[in-house]
Amino acid sequence: MASEPSFMSLTPKLLRPHIPDFLNRRMSDLMEITEAISENDMPKIKFIAHKIRGNGATYGLPILSELAGEMEKATETLDVVHLKEITKRMFDVIKECELELVSEKVKL
């Protein structure tokens, strides 16, 4: 079974120096989403999810864009349980990327 390509290999070389900032911003976005879920602020969640969906694939994270798209749909159905699940999955994706980034730096 072939392994999934690393997000670093999917990120355009020009954007690679910006990956740490990108990941930090997405982590902040996810913390805002977590707060918005607790406040049942669907418009805010949808706005942030739309932003993440728009730039995830650009940085080599199409999975983040897909999850953000799911999140946008979940705001329309007011599915808080699913929103929490998606948020956790997005946190996991960011953490995996941070580990990969650290691994890449160690190789250099």
GINORNOR-V931442 format. One record per backbone hydrogen bond with DSSP energy under -0.5 kcal/mol. NH is the residue of the N-H (numbers start at 1). CO is the residue of the C=O. If there is no record, write none. Layout:
NH:CO  NH:CO
This chain:
10:6  11:7  12:58  15:12  16:12  16:13  18:15  19:16  22:18  23:19  24:20  25:21  26:22  27:23  28:24  29:25  30:26  31:27  32:28  33:29  34:30  35:31  36:32  37:33  38:34  39:35  40:37  41:36  42:40  45:41  46:42  47:43  48:44  49:45  50:46  51:47  52:48  53:49  54:50  55:51  55:52  56:52  57:53  59:55  59:56  60:57  61:56  64:61  65:61  66:62  67:63  68:64  69:65  70:66  71:67  72:68  73:69  74:70  75:71  76:72  76:73  77:73  79:74  80:78  83:79  84:80  85:81  86:82  87:83  88:84  89:85  90:86  91:87  92:88  93:89  94:90  95:91  96:92  97:93  98:94  99:95  100:96  101:97  102:98  103:99  104:100  105:101  106:102  107:103  108:104
